[in-house]
């Protein structure tokens, strides 16, 4: 399997990286869609390296962009199978990037938007070594009936616009309920009058979450 790759940024301060934040874009986009978040969150984490890999597949629903998995068939079993394949690609990227930066295997966080949020949650909850945290914007929980597969229990931030016309806010509300019922620590922010995007409130919540998870101890496996 060929490694995925994409744009990188940071650290903002001189010297080697102390943390890694990986940003997973949405359907039909690529890594350039999210790497501009790095300078904003780099103010909070000046010693963090940011990477925004391009998803492994060409988007099959448009003339350009990438996808983590196809949504041409949206039955739960097909979506779960696609997310499992995307997990393999993201797992390999994370391992390679941590090694390239010379970082400990737990010195990373996963962030995703839309389909990238689904991929970040699906992958992060099944990593051999847990991420410090997962930030899921405008996403959903793939295969919510299979949370028993989780090998990692990192803190999770869910952010969603209440007027999202692409991925309904009910998907994050359902994810929150399922995760909390299974014993995961979840922080949720639902943004009034926000569609399928990220606003200043979400950016601020993300910055505070990143600051908190990297200041504290690593999550238990």
C-alpha positions as CSV (number, residue, x, y, z in Angstrom):
1,X,0.0,0.0,0.0
2,X,1.4,3.4,-1.1
3,X,1.6,5.9,1.7
4,X,-0.7,8.9,1.5
5,X,0.9,12.3,1.7
6,X,-0.1,16.0,1.8
7,X,0.9,19.5,2.9
8,X,2.6,20.2,6.2
9,X,3.1,23.2,8.4
10,X,5.1,24.1,11.5
11,X,6.2,24.1,14.2
12,X,5.7,27.8,14.6
13,X,8.7,28.0,17.0
14,X,12.2,27.0,16.2
15,X,13.3,23.6,17.1
16,X,12.0,20.0,16.7
17,X,8.3,19.2,16.9
18,X,6.9,18.1,20.3
19,X,3.5,17.1,19.0
20,X,1.8,16.1,15.8
21,X,-1.7,17.2,14.7
22,X,-3.1,15.4,11.7
23,X,-6.0,17.1,9.8
24,X,-8.3,14.9,7.7
25,X,-10.3,16.7,5.0
26,X,-13.8,16.1,3.8
27,X,-15.2,14.4,0.7
28,X,-14.2,16.0,-2.6
29,X,-11.4,18.1,-1.0
30,X,-7.8,17.5,-0.3
31,X,-5.2,18.3,2.3
32,X,-4.9,22.0,1.2
33,X,-8.5,22.4,2.4
34,X,-7.5,22.2,6.1
35,X,-3.8,23.0,6.3
36,X,-4.7,26.7,6.8
37,X,-6.0,25.8,10.3
38,X,-2.4,25.0,11.3
39,X,-1.2,28.7,11.7
40,X,-4.3,29.4,13.8
41,X,-3.9,26.4,16.1
42,X,-0.2,26.8,16.0
43,X,-0.6,29.9,18.2
44,X,-1.8,27.6,20.9
45,X,0.7,24.8,20.1
46,X,3.8,26.6,18.9
47,X,5.9,23.4,19.0
48,X,3.4,21.3,17.1
49,X,3.8,20.0,13.5
50,X,0.7,19.8,11.4
51,X,0.0,17.5,8.5
52,X,-3.0,17.3,6.2
53,X,-2.8,14.1,4.1
54,X,-4.7,13.7,0.9
55,X,-7.2,10.9,1.2
56,X,-6.2,7.7,-0.6
57,X,-8.9,7.6,-3.4
58,X,-10.0,9.9,-6.2
59,X,-13.5,11.2,-5.4
60,X,-16.0,9.1,-7.4
61,X,-18.8,11.8,-7.1
62,X,-17.1,14.7,-8.9
63,X,-14.4,15.7,-11.3
64,X,-11.8,16.5,-8.7
65,X,-10.8,16.0,-5.0
66,X,-10.2,13.0,-2.9
67,X,-12.3,10.7,-0.7
68,X,-11.4,8.5,2.3
69,X,-14.1,6.0,1.1
70,X,-16.9,5.9,-1.4
71,X,-20.4,7.0,-0.4
72,X,-22.0,5.9,-3.6
73,X,-23.5,3.0,-1.6
74,X,-24.5,4.4,1.8
75,X,-25.7,1.2,3.4
76,X,-24.0,0.9,6.9
77,X,-22.1,-2.2,6.0
78,X,-20.5,-0.6,2.9
79,X,-19.7,2.6,4.8
80,X,-18.1,0.5,7.6
81,X,-16.0,-1.5,5.1
82,X,-14.8,1.7,3.4
83,X,-13.9,3.3,6.7
84,X,-11.9,0.2,7.6
85,X,-9.8,0.5,4.4
86,X,-9.3,4.3,5.0
87,X,-8.2,3.4,8.5
88,X,-5.3,1.3,7.1
89,X,-4.1,4.3,5.0
90,X,-4.3,6.8,7.9
91,X,-2.7,4.3,10.3
92,X,0.3,4.0,8.0
93,X,0.6,7.7,7.6
94,X,0.4,8.4,11.3
95,X,3.1,5.8,12.1
96,X,5.4,7.1,9.3
97,X,4.9,10.8,10.3
98,X,5.6,10.1,14.0
99,X,8.7,8.2,13.1
100,X,9.9,11.0,10.7
101,X,9.5,13.6,13.4
102,X,11.1,11.4,16.0
103,X,8.1,11.7,18.3
104,X,6.8,9.3,20.9
105,X,4.0,7.1,19.6
106,X,1.4,8.9,21.8
107,X,2.4,12.5,20.9
108,X,-0.4,13.1,18.3
109,X,-3.9,14.2,17.9
110,X,-6.4,13.5,15.1
111,X,-8.8,16.1,13.6
112,X,-11.3,15.7,10.8
113,X,-14.0,17.5,9.0
114,X,-17.1,15.8,7.6
115,X,-15.9,12.5,6.1
116,X,-12.5,13.2,7.5
117,X,-14.2,13.4,11.0
118,X,-15.7,10.0,10.4
119,X,-12.3,8.6,9.4
120,X,-10.5,10.3,12.4
121,X,-13.0,8.8,14.8
122,X,-13.0,5.3,13.2
123,X,-9.2,5.2,13.1
124,X,-8.4,6.9,16.3
125,X,-10.6,4.7,18.5
126,X,-8.8,1.6,17.1
127,X,-5.2,2.7,17.3
128,X,-2.8,0.5,19.2
129,X,-1.5,3.6,20.9
130,X,-4.3,6.1,21.6
131,X,-4.1,9.7,20.2
132,X,-4.1,12.4,22.8
133,X,-7.5,13.4,21.5
134,X,-9.8,13.4,18.5
135,X,-11.5,16.5,17.1
136,X,-14.5,15.7,14.9
137,X,-16.1,18.6,13.1
138,X,-19.4,18.1,11.2
139,X,-19.0,14.4,11.1
140,X,-20.6,11.1,12.3
141,X,-19.7,7.9,14.0
142,X,-19.3,5.0,11.6
143,X,-20.5,1.6,12.8
144,X,-21.8,2.9,16.2
145,X,-22.8,-0.7,17.1
146,X,-19.1,-1.7,17.0
147,X,-17.7,0.5,19.7
148,X,-16.6,-2.7,21.5
149,X,-13.8,-2.9,18.9
150,X,-12.3,0.3,20.4
151,X,-8.7,-0.2,21.7
152,X,-8.2,3.4,22.6
153,X,-10.2,5.8,24.8
154,X,-9.0,9.3,24.0
155,X,-11.0,12.4,24.9
156,X,-13.2,13.5,22.0
157,X,-14.4,16.9,20.8
158,X,-17.5,17.0,18.6
159,X,-18.4,20.3,16.9
160,X,-21.3,20.6,14.5
161,X,-23.4,23.4,12.9
162,X,-27.1,23.2,13.9
163,X,-28.1,24.2,10.3
164,X,-25.8,21.7,8.6
165,X,-27.5,20.8,5.3
166,X,-24.9,18.1,4.3
167,X,-24.3,16.0,7.4
168,X,-27.3,16.7,9.8
169,X,-26.4,17.7,13.3
170,X,-28.3,14.7,14.5
171,X,-25.3,12.6,13.4
172,X,-23.0,14.2,16.0
173,X,-25.8,14.2,18.6
174,X,-26.2,10.4,18.1
175,X,-22.4,10.0,18.2
176,X,-22.2,11.9,21.5
177,X,-24.9,9.7,23.0
178,X,-23.4,6.5,21.9
179,X,-19.9,7.4,22.9
180,X,-20.9,8.7,26.3
181,X,-23.0,5.5,26.9
182,X,-19.9,3.5,26.1
183,X,-17.9,5.4,28.7
184,X,-15.9,7.8,26.4
185,X,-15.2,11.3,27.5
186,X,-16.9,13.7,25.1
187,X,-17.0,17.5,24.8
188,X,-19.6,18.7,22.3
189,X,-20.3,22.1,20.8
190,X,-23.4,22.7,18.6
191,X,-23.2,26.0,16.8
192,X,-26.4,27.9,16.1
193,X,-27.0,29.2,12.5
194,X,-24.0,27.4,11.2
195,X,-24.1,25.1,8.1
196,X,-21.5,22.7,6.9
197,X,-18.4,24.5,8.0
198,X,-16.3,25.7,10.9
199,X,-16.8,29.0,12.6
200,X,-14.9,31.0,15.1
201,X,-16.5,29.3,18.0
202,X,-15.4,25.9,16.6
203,X,-11.9,27.1,16.0
204,X,-11.6,28.4,19.6
205,X,-13.0,25.2,21.0
206,X,-10.5,23.2,18.9
207,X,-7.6,25.4,20.2
208,X,-8.6,25.0,23.8
209,X,-9.1,21.2,23.4
210,X,-5.7,20.8,21.8
211,X,-4.1,22.8,24.5
212,X,-5.8,20.7,27.2
213,X,-5.0,17.3,25.8
214,X,-1.3,18.0,25.3
215,X,-0.9,19.6,28.7
216,X,-2.3,16.5,30.5
217,X,-1.2,12.9,30.7
218,X,-1.6,10.5,27.8
219,X,-5.0,8.7,27.8
220,X,-5.3,5.2,29.1
221,X,-5.4,2.4,26.6
